Amino acid sequence: LAWSEWLKYVGRRQRALLLSHRDGGLLASLARPTERLRQEVFPRLMEPLLAAGFLPRHASAAMGGLAALVLGWVIYEQRPETREFVESFHDPDEGFEFALLSFVEGVRHEVGRSRPRA
């Protein structure tokens, strides 16, 4: 997959996983980062970005930003009052997709000036 497709894939999968558990977003937000996350998971998530020529700090910021987007979105979706508010303006699925694509295009704009094309 191209790096941009990888980011979209990871964002969609993380959202689906968190939504599959009651209060998944809230629980994930309270979890402390583990050594496994630091040493294995996060580096593996950054690999496609690094392979595309991202600087390590840009790959890390992109993955961290994606995690923040997904986590924040899911917390809003899983809280009934907030979900009702969001639904009064847009469909949560369509809104997430718009936000995800906007995030990826923002990363492309910032990093793509000097490196990856995808």
Disulfide bonds with the S-S distance in Angstrom:
none
